[in-house]
Amino acid sequence: MTDDLLERHPVHALLADGTTARIRPALPGDHDRLRGFYEEMAPENLRLRFFSASGRSGTQAADRACAPSRPGYRALLAEAGGRVIGLAEYDTGGEEGTAEEKSAEISIAVADGLHHRGVGTLLVEHLVSSARSEDITAFTADALGENHEVLRLFADLGLRTTRRFEGPEVRCTIHLDQDNAYLAAVEARGRAADVASLLPLLRPSTVAVVGAGRTPGSVGRAVLHHLRTGGFTGRLFAVNPRIESVLGVPSHPSVAALPKTPDLVVVAVPAAGVPAVAEECGKAGVRALVVVTAGLDRTQARALLTACRTHGMRLVGPNCLGVSNTDPELNLDATFAAGHPRPGTAGIAVQSGGVGIALLDGLSRLGIGVSSFASLGDKFDVSGNDMLQWWEGDGRTDLALLHLESFGNPRAFSRTARRVTRRIPVLTVDAGRTDAGRKAAASHTAAAATRTMTRQALFTQAGVTATRSVGELLETAALLHSQPLPEGPRVAVVTNAGGAGVLTADACAEAGLVLPPFTPAVIDDLLAVLPEGATVGNPVDTTAAVAEEQLAECVDRLTRCSGVDAVVVALVPTAVAAATGDDLVRALTTAPGRRARPVIAVRLEQDRSVELMPADGGTVPSYAEPQSAARALAHAARRAAWLAQPAGTVPGLDGIESERARTVVEEYLAFNPDGGWLDPRTCAELLACYGVPQIPWAWAECEDDAVLAADRLRGFDGRVVMKAHWPGLLHKTQQRAVHLDLRGDAQIRAAFRDLETRFAGLMTGVVLQPLADRGTELLAGVVQDEVFGPLVLFGLGGTTTDVLADHAARLAPLTDRDVHELITSPRCAPLLLGANGSTPVDLERLEQLLLRLSRMAADLPQLAEADLNPVLATPGGVTVLDARVRLLPRRSQDPYLRRLR
């Protein structure tokens, strides 16, 4: 975030101890406060900062920070509780530097008593982000060798740092390359601060409920009742000026009158009273609020969030169901759900209270307990990202369930989820799939990039299991909770009724699972234990005469078979004495601990869609429909495949000219302040900055120039293509604005006259290109989503783009893993990989094209759309035949910079 944006919208961020600081530029009006900041500093700290203990140094520092803005200088303040707690500056000294190397001198000061709380580190992170936006490549700093704290701060940033000792002083150089090491270090600091800030919310020692009264059925009373009957082990208070106790809990007239300051306050008062309660809580030192009240208007909502940010309180809600933590040492249930959650290991975070109740009830029926629950409501502050980080380190959660209708910072969510899903399954309901997205979008790329595709890209890259309904979420959770992951998609189906086996086999195949044929050795092995008349294909039909012991041995042998990753057993109750329903269920549940591969049941007669059957050493999931079982198993197989692949990295690229590209963009927007589609010359120049391969071309504005241009291009094979151009023209083929396979001057002149006549008053010129060879026509493009950031699309191109809609998408920046999945995901992938013995296209150059497009999108926030269509892929290379790029005047915002929403 640039400094002028910070000035209008200061940001709040968490310090290492979970408290909140406000970050903003120093302004002229801050002079007296800054001078006082230095005057309060101990002489020893002044000496370490200025190399002397002179009070004059602090005055000069305040003069410098509060002087009128000047190029190459930035000064950022950190504030907490209305006082300045830190100042960090950088100054290039007016030196422009080279494009490769531009440095700035940095200095940091932190208030006495606030060291080791991350104030200086947080300020430096914000300075790093600001410096990068000005193309500064390194910070330099002089420090006394005995100033261990600042030297440790520089060393722990996660940036490459070098030191040179000059007597008692140390010259430090901090290189500002943004790489995974720095992002990982920022994430680690952010995660620790985030978890610390959530302790008062999810592990409070004292809780108060504001708004609990005598009225039966009121929300505040219900929350207080849950806290009391749930066995909360801490101190509990009610706040109500009209009564002395509620439900046996002592009541006080105000938060300020409480005998002990609560860590957490649950607010259940009418909307008009919420801001005042929040302000009172903040002044009393409360650290966390849960606001269950709904219906706040814009003014009330702003006042609530301002109070929380000013006083450093974390906020859940408003308009929420509450929070709970079933840790037996705490037993916190600050909700108004129907019952108390069962203790367990599933973490739940939802926006909708109704969905939260459905998940709590569904898990309770399955016998799956909850570690912690958060109904986020309108999600002013605490988000799904916060909860993921809590579950990652709480030592109790092994399954995370999310229902998020919006994302505050999708790229931060993606990085967090990629890390968390390596340790525990993260499941979500993909809500809002019917969003029509960009129906009216101009380019092929934007038309394809629906919000659904964008969300799916986020979930796929992050390893999040996205289901289509709450029911499917619970069905999948039951399997992941009770069974090991399959090693692959190969499924053996076993049944005691042929029809049920066929239905189950169809469901598995439709879900993307594979039913492999058995080897003769496996067939003989199974026939040896099954009753006469059994058939061992896949499905295995045991017949209705199968006994419990026979079925159990058949399933056990299949789970030990190297060609099988999971076993689905479809059971139908029959009148055969040896095969009663209870007997067959017992065959699946007697020895699950010995089974290294998942076993699940389908029982068509059961009432509920999914149940967990008690078993020796665990449970076995049973489904009422084969489709439910197959969907859950397919989700588990995809998770296993995701875990089996190494985490991707963003590859380095040669020949990138980011600075030149930014100049091209700035010059265009200087003449077109509202943005727009680039003309062919500017478009080609921008793509060239990123090494995007383009077919040779020429521009002509009159018939004679077209003939001369064609003569120069005919050296390729004698045939050329002519395309009309005017601002805003996107779909040339639909407009019949293209002439193909032109030979000789006469055809060139005739084509130009035709275009000039039909598009009189519109056409500004023509683009001529040599006729391209045959190959596979593809689409590659970028769309900047206002919420999710840049999305890279890839798939079948040419005139079939909109008809077949064969596209895949991933969010930028692309890793090597992302780009591989992007190429192999569309249905047209076999054409690229060499189907039916054909020669594959140049996959390495295709990957390079997508990576370079991703880099361009990540570098340039002004890039609203890029539509490369068609892209010709052949065994000999990859070439862009037509490209359109649209720019908009957007400011850069660092998606990984630590800040609260």
N, C-alpha and C positions, 0 to 999 in steps of 0.2 A: 504494500500500500504506500503510495507516494505521500510526501509530507503535507501537500496541500489538502489531500483527502483526510489525513490524520488530523489536520487543524480543524476541519469541519466536523469530522466524526472520530474523535479520539477512541482508541481501542482499549479494552480491558483484557488482561491476561493473568494467568495464574502463576504465582511464585512457587518456589519449591515446597513451602509448608502448606500450600493449598489456599492461602489468602490471595486477595486480588489487588493488582496494581493497575493504574491508569497510565497509558503511554500516549504522549503527544509531543509535538514540537515545542521548544522554548519560544516564548513570545516576549516582546518588549515589556509588557506589563508584569513579567515574572522577575524583573531585576531585583527587587527588594527581597523576595522570597528566596531567590538563589543566593543572594549575598548572605542572608541569614542561614541558609543551608550550610555554607562554608564556615560561617562564624561559629556554628555549633559543633564543628568537627574538632576532634582532639588534635593537639599539636603534632602528635606522632603520625596520625593519619594524614594531616596536611603535608607533613614532610614527605611521606611516601607518595602522595599524589603530585606535589609540586617540586619535590627535591629540596624544599625548605619549609619552615614553619611560619613564614610571613603571612599575616592576615591580608596583606595587599594582593597576594596571589589569588585569593578567593574573589576579591572585588574585580580583578581583571578578568577572571574566568566568567563571572556574571556579566560583565560588560560585553565580552565576546559572544556569549550564548544569546544575549538579548538584543544584539545589534540587528539592524535591518538585514533581511535575507540577502545572501550573496551566492553566486555560483560556486559549487564545489564544497560548500560548508553545510553541515547538518548538526543540530543539537536536539536531542530527545530527552524529555523529562519522564521520570516515573513518579507517580503520586499515589499515596494511600492515606486514608483518613484525613484528607485535606492538606497534607503536608508533602513537600518534596522529599523523596527518599532516594533519588538517584539521578545522575545526569551522565549522558554519554554523547561524545562529539566525534565527528571526523572532519578533516579539512584537507583538501587537495593542495592548498596554498596557491590556488590559481593556476596550477600546472595542468595543462590539458593531457599530457602524456601521449603515448602512441596508441594505436588501435589494439595492440597486443598487451600493453602494460600501462596501467594508469593507477597510481596508488594514492592513498590518503592517510594522514596521521590521525590516530585514534586516541582518545583519552576517556577515562571512566572514573566516576566518583560515586560512592555509596554512603548513605548516612550512617553515622555511628550507631551501633546496636543492631543494624540490619544486615550485617555481613552473613554469608553462608545461607542466605534465603533465596539466592538466584536473581537478585535485582540486577546486578551488573550483567550477568549472562543474558537475561531477557532483553535488556537494552541493546546489547551487542547484536543479538539475533535480528532485532528490528533495524539496526544500523546496517547490517549485512544486506538485508533485503533492499533497503533504500539505496545503498551503494551500487548494488548490481544493476538497479534500474538506471543508474548513471554511468554504467559500463566501467566502474571502478573494479579493478582486478585484484587489488591487495590492500590490506591495512598494514601500517607500520606503527610501532609504539616503542617509546623508550621507558624503561622501568628500572628502579633500583634493584639490584640483585637480591636484596633482602625482602622485597615486596612479593612474598611467596603467593599471596592470595591472587593478585592480578596475573602473575605468571601461570598459576594453576588454571585460572579462568581461560586464558588463551589456549593452553594446552588441551583443555577438556572440551573445547568448542566442537571438535569433530572436523575442523579444517586443518589443512596442511600448514604447519607452523615451523619456522626456522628461527634460531637465536644466534646472536653474535655478541660476545662479551667485550665490553670496552671499559676496563677498570671496574668501578663499582656499579656501572650501568649495564643493562642488557638491551640490545636492539632486537626487537621481535618483528618478524614479517609474517603476516597471516594471509594466506592465499585464499581468495574467495570463490574457488571453483565449487559449484554445487554438485555434489555427487551423493551416492547412497550412504557413504560414511557420515556425511554431515546431516543428511535427512534422518538417518538412524539415531544420531546423537540428539537431534532436536526432538524426535519422537520419544526417546527414552526420558528426556527431561520433562516433556509434556505429559507423558504417562504417569510419572511419579507425582507431578503436581496435581494432575487430575484426580488420581486416586486419593491423595491427601485431602483434596477439597471435598470429596464425596464421603469421607468418614463421618462428619456430623450428620449427613443425610441418611446413610445406610448403617452406621454403627453409633447412634447417639446414646449418650448416657442419661440424658434428660430430655423429655418431650413435653410440649404443651400444646393443647388444642384450643384455639381461639374460635369461639362461636358455638361451643357445646352448651346446650340448654336442656330445659325440662321437656320440651316438645318431643313426644315419641315419633320416630321416623325421620327426624331431622338429620342432615348429613353429619354435622359436627358431633352430635350425640352418638351416631353410629360409629364414627371413627374412634371416639373415646371408648365406646363399648368394646370395639375390637382390640384396642390397645390393652384394655384392662383384662378382658377374658382370654386374650392370646398369651398372657403370662409375661408381658414385657418386664424385663429384669431391672430396668433403670427407674428413675424417678419420673412420675407422671403428674401433670397439672392440667387443670382447666382454667380458661380465662373467660370470665363472665361477670360483669359488674353487679348483676342483680341477684346472684345466688352464692352461697358459701361452699356448696359441694354439688357435684353431678355424678351420679352412679357410684357414689362412695369416694370419688376423687376430689381432693380439695380444690376449690375455685378461688381465683383472685381477680380483682377488678381490672388489672392491666398486666401486660408483659413486664413492665418496669417494676410492678409490685411483687413479682414472683420472688420467693426466697433464694432461688438459684437460677442463673441465666440458662435457659434451655439451649441445647445444641440444635434441636429441630423444633420448629413450630408448624403445626398444621392449621391453615387458615380456612375457616368455613363460615365466613360472614358475607352479607350481600355485597355485590360488586362495588357499590359506591364506597364501602368502607375498607376495601382491600388495600389501596395505597397507603392510608393512614396506619393500618396495622403493620404493613411492611416497613414503613419508616420507623415506627416505634420499635419493632424487632431489631432493625439495624442499629439504632442508637443504643439498644440494650446489650448488644454484643452477640446476638443470635447468628449462627453460622449457616443455617439452611432453612428454607421454607418449602412446604408443600401446599400449594393453593388449589383446593378442590373447587372453589367457586368458579362458575361459568358466567358468560355474558358481559365480560368487561368491554367497555368501549375503548376507542383508540387512546383517548386521554388517560383513562385509568390504567390501561395496559402499559403505556409509556411510563407513567409514574411508578408502577410496580417494578418494572425492570430497572429504572433509574435508582430506586431505593436499594435494590439488590446489588447493583454494580457499585454504587457509592459506598456501601457498607460491607462489600465482600461476601455476600450471602449467595450460595447456590440455590437455584429455584427449580422445582418440578411443578409443571402446570403452566398456567391455570387450566381449569376445566379438565380435571383429571380424577382418577379413582384413588390415587394414593400410592404408597410404597410399602414394601414389606421385606424383612430379612428373617429367614427361619432358623438362623444359627441358634442352637439351643442355649448358648450363653447370653442371647439377646432377646429372642422371641418378639421381634418388632412386627406388628401388623397394623400399620397406620393407613388402612383402607376402609371403604364401606362396601366391600364385596359381601356376598351372601354368607360365606363361611371362611374359616381360616385355611390358608394354604398348607398342604401337607409338606413337612420338611423333606428336603431332597437335594438334588444336584442340577436341576434345570433352571437357568436364568431366563426371565421373561421381561421384555420391554415392548410396550405398545403405545401408540398414540390414542387409539380408540378405547375407551373404557369398556364398551360392549365386547370388543374383541378380547380384551384382557380377561373379562369374566368368562368368556367362552373357552379360552385357553386354560385358565385355572380349573374350570369344571372338567374339561376334557382330560387334562393331565391327572386330575384327582381320580376320575373313573378308571384310568389306565393304571393307577397306582404309582405314577411317577411324581416324585416330590419336587418342590421348588426351593432353590437356594435363595434367590432374591427376585423381587418383582417391582417393576416401576411402570406406572401408567403416566406417560409423558404429557398427555393432553395437548395443549396448544404449543408445547415445546419451546417456550421462550428461552430456556437456558439448557438444562440437562438434556442430553440427546442420546440416541442409540449408540453413538460413538463413545460417549462417556461410559455407558453401561458395559460395552464390550471390553473396555479397558479395566473396569472393575472386575468383571468375571475372569479376565485373563489372569489376575493375580490373587483372587480371593481364596484360593485353595479348596473350594467346594464345588464350583460349577464345572460340569463336564458336557453340558448341552445348552446352547443359547437359542432362544426363540425370539424373533423380532417381527413386529408389524409396524412398518414405518410408511407414512403417507407422503413424507417429504424428507429432503436431505439438506442440512444446513451447509455442509462442506463435503461434497461427495468424494473429492480426491483424498481428503484426510480420512474419510470413512473407508475408502478403498485400501489405503495403506495399512490402517489399523486392522481391517477385516482380513487382509492377506496374511497378516502376522497371527491373528487370533485363530483363524480357521486351520492353521497348521497344528494347533493344539486341541481345539474342541470343535465339533460341528456347529455351524451357525446356520439356522434355518429362518426363512422369512416367507411371508405371503407377498407375492408380486402384485400389490394393489394398484389400481388405476390402469389396467392393461388396455382399456378401451379408449384411452385418450387419443384423439385423432391426430395430435401432434401438429405437424406443419402441412396441412392439406393444401394450403395456398402457397406453399414455398415455390420459389422460382426454379431452382436447379434440380437436376436429377438427384444429386446428393442430398439436398435438404428435403426433398419430397420423400426420400427413403428413410430419413433419420427421424423416425417417430420417437416419442418419449418412451414407448415400450421398448424399442430396440436399445435405447440409451440405458435404461434401467437394467435390461438383460446383460448388456455389456459390462456394466458395473458389477453385477452379481457374478458373472462368469469369471471375470478377471480376479475378483476377490475370493473366489472359492466358496461363495455363499450358496447354499442350497435354496433355490427359489421355487416355491410351490404355488399352485393356483388358487388355493382355498384354505380356510382354517382346517377343514376336515383332512385335506391332503397333508397339511403341516403336521397334524397329530398322528396320522398314519405313518409318516416318515419318521417322526420323532420316536414312535414306538419301536421301530426296527433299529434305529441307531442307538437307542437306549439299551436294547436287550441283546443285540447280536453283534458279532465281529463284522468288520467290513469285508465284502467279497473282494477277491484279488482281481476280478475282471467281470465281464458281462455274461459268462457262460452259465446257463441254468439247466439243472435237471428237474423235470416235473415228474412227480410220483402221485398216483391217484388210485383209489379203489373203485372208480366209476369212469369208464372211457369218455363219456360226454363232458364231465367236469374237467378231465385232463385236457381235452381239446380246447375248451374255453380258456383254461389257464395258459396253455401254450400260445394261443392266439394273443392273449393279453400281454404275455412276455415279449413276443415278437413285435407287437405294436409299440411297446415301450422302449424299443431299441435294444432289448436283451437278445442273447443268442442261445438257441437250443442245439448243442452239438450232438452229432451221432456218437454212440458208444463204440469202443473197440470190441472186437470179439472176446477178448479176455474179460472185459468188464461185463459184457452180456452173460458170459458163462458164470461169472462170480455171482451176479444177481439172481440168475435162474436157480442157482444152487440153494438159495434161501427162500425163494418165493413159492407159493402153492402152484399146483399143476394148473395149467391154463393161462398163467400170467404171460404177458408179452413185454419184452424189454426192448422197446424203441426209446424214443424220447418224445412224448411222455412214456413213463413206465406204468403199465396197467397191472396192478397187483391182483385184480379181481376182487369181488366182494367177499371171497372166502379167506382173505388174508387175516392172519392172527396178529395179535399185538407184538409178539416176539419177532415174527417175520418182518413186519413193517419196520420195526425199530432197527433190525439188522440191515435191511435194505437201505434205509436212510443213512445209517452210520457208514456203510460201505461207499455210498455215493459221496459223502463228505470227505472221505479219504482218497477219492479218485482225483488224479492230477488234472484231468480234463474238465473238472466241474468246479465252479466258483461259488455256487449257492444251490440250495435244494428248496423247491416249493412243493408242498404236499397238499393236494386238493382232496378233501375228505367229504364223503356223503354218508350219512347214517343209513344202515340197511337192516333188514330183518334177519340177516345171517348171524347166528349166535356168536360166532368167533369174531365178529367184526362190529360190535356195538360201538357207538360213538365215543363213549368214555374210554373204552379199551384203546381205540386208535389214537385218541388225544394223549393218553398215557404213554404210548409208544414214542411220541415226539418229545415228551417232557421228562423222561426218566434219566437221560444221560446227556444233557446238552453241554455239560462242562467238558466232555471229551471231544466235542466237535469244534474243529478249528475253522469251519466255514459256516456261514449263516444258514439256518433252517427256519422257514416260515410256513405257516399253514393257511389254507383257504377252506373255510367251513361255510358253505352256502346257506346253512340253516340258522346261523347266529344272528341275533337281533342288531347288535351294534356293528358299525363299520370296521372297528378294530378293537381287539381285546389283547391283553397280555396274560397268557396262561402261566400260572406258577409252575416252575420246573426245578429239578435238582440243580442248585447252584445258580439259579437265575430265572428268566422268563422267556417264553416263546411267543412272538406276535401271531395273532390269528385274524384273518380278514374275511369279511362277508362277501366280498367281490374279488374275482381274479384281477380286475383292472387296478384296484387299490393296492393289492399286494405287489403287482408288477411295477406300478409307479414308484412305490416306496423302495423297492429293490433297485430300480434304475437310478434313483437319486443316490442310493448308497454306492452303487458301482461308479457313478460319476465322481463322487467324492473320493473314492479310492484312487481313481485315475488321476485326479487333480493332485492328491497327496504324493503320488508316485513320481510326479514330474518335479524337477528342481525349480526353485523360484527363479523367475526370469530377471534379467538385467537389461538396462537400456544401453545398447551398444554405442560405442563411439563412432563418429562418422567423419570421413575425410572430405575436404573441400567445401566445408560449410562457411558461408560469409554472412553471419548473423548481423554484424554491424552494417554492412552494405544493404542488407534486406530492410533493416529498420530505417535507413535513410530513404530507400525507395518508398516505403510506406508513409513516412513523414512528409516527403515531398508531394506525394499524391494527395494526402489529406489536407495539405496546406492549400492546394488549389481546389479541392473538393471536400469542404469541411463537413458535409453530410454523408460522405462516403459514397460508395457505388461500385459498379463493375469495372474492372480495369480494362483499358484498351489493350490490344494484342501486344504492343511493344512492352508496356509496363508489366503485363502479365508474364511475358517470356523472361523479362529481366529478373522478376521476383523468383520465378521457378529456377532460373539459372543460379541464383544465390545458394540454392540448396542442392545443386547438382541433379535436378530432375531431368531425365533425358527427353528431349523434344525433337520432333521431326524438323528438318530444315524448312524454313518458310520465308516468305517475302511479302511486303505490304505494297499495295498500289492504290492510287486514288483516281487514276484515269486509265483509259483504254491503252494508250501507248506504254505507260508504265507497267501495266499488266503484261503486255507482250515482252517487254525487256526482262521483267522478273521471271516470266515463264522460261525464257531462253536460258537464264542462269540456272534454273532448277532442273531443266530437262537433262542436264548432265547425269542425272541419276538413272532414269530409264526411258526418258522421252515423254512420259505422260504426267499430267499435273491435275490437281484439284483446285477449284476456286470456290471460296466461301465468302459470302457477303458479311459485312460487319456494320453494326450501328449500336450505340449505347443501349444496353438492355436486351439485346438479342441473345437468347439462350439456346433455344432448340431449333437449330438451323434446318435439320431435316424436316421437321414438322412444318416449318415456314417455306419449305422448298427453296431455301437460300443457298443451296450447294450444287455445283456442277462437277461431275466426276469424269475421269478418264479423258481429259482434253488433250488433243494432239494438234499441233500446228498453230500458226498465228491466227488463221481464220477462225478456228474454234475458240481460241482465247478471246478474240474480239467479239464474237457472237455471244459468248457466255457473259462477258462483261456488260454488253449492251442489254441483254435480257435482264440481268439483275438490276442494272441502273434504271431500266424502265419500270419494272414491277415494284421496286422499292424506292421510287423517287421521293425525295424529301426526307427519307430515313437513312439510306445507306451513306456511310462516310468513307468507305473504301472496301477493298477486298483483301483477303489473305490467300496466297497461293502456296501450295505444297506439292512435292512430288507424290504421285500415287503410291500408297503404301503396299507392301507385299501382303499376302494372305497370312492370317494368324488368328488367334483367339482375341476377340474384342472384350475388354474388361472396363470396369468403372473403378476409379479410386478417388476418394474425396474426403473433405473435412467439413464439419459443421461445428460452430462454436455454440454450445448450449449454455444458456444464461446461468443454469444451476450446476450442470455436471462438467462444464468445461469442454474442450475440444474432443469431438468424436470422429474417428477415422472409419470410413466405410470402404468396403471392397466387395466386388462381385462381378456378375456378368454385365457387360456394357453394350455399347452400340444401340441400335434401334430397339433391342429387346429389353432394355433396362427397366422401363416402367411396366411392361407387359408381364415379364416373368418374375420380377422382384426377387431375384436371387442374390441376396446381399448378406454380409455379416458386418459386425461393427465392434470396435474396441475403443476405449477411452485412451487418449494420449496423456503422457508419453508412452509409446509402445515399447514393451520389452521384447527380447528375442523370442520368448515364449508366446507373447501376444501376437506377434506378426506371423508366426508359424500357424497358430490357431486361426488367424484371420484368413489366411490363404486356404486352409484345409476345411473350413466350415461351410462355405457355400456349396450348393448342389453341383455346381459346375467344376468343383475341385478335381474330379477324375480327368477332365479335359486338360488340366494343367499338369497333372502328375504323370501323364502317359497312359491313358486308358487304352485297353485292347492292343497293347504292343506299340502304340504310337510314341514318338519322342517327346519327353517332357519339355515344357517351356523353360526358359532360363529362370529358375526359381530364385537363384541368388540375387539376380538383378531385380526381380519382382519384390523380394524382401527389402532390398535397398530402396526401391521407389517408395514403399510404404513407410519405412523408417524415416526417410527424408521428408515425406509429407507430414509425418508425426512431429518431427523436429520443427518444421516450419510453423505448425499449429501451436506448439508449445512456446516457441519464441515470440510469436506475434499475436497478442490478444486482439489486435484489430482485424485479424483474419476471420471474417464472418462465415464465408463459404469458399471452398475450393472444389471445383467440379472438373475432374480429369476424365473425359469420356469422348471417344474411346481411347483406352490404353491398349496398344497392340502388343501381345505377348507371343513370342516365337521361341524355338530352341536357340536362336542366335542372339536374342536380346529382348529388351522391353522399351517401347517408345510411346510417348504421349502424342496422340494425333490432334487432340483438341482440348483446350483448357480454358476455364473461366474462373476468375477469382473476384470475390467481392470483399471490400474493406469497409469497416465502420469505425468511427472515432471512439475507441474504447481505451480505458486506462488499464495498466498492468496491475494485477493484484496477486501477490504471492500466495498460492493456495496452501502452502505448508507453514506459513508464518503463525506462530502461536498467538492466538487471540480468542477470546470468548465472543460468541455471536451477539 
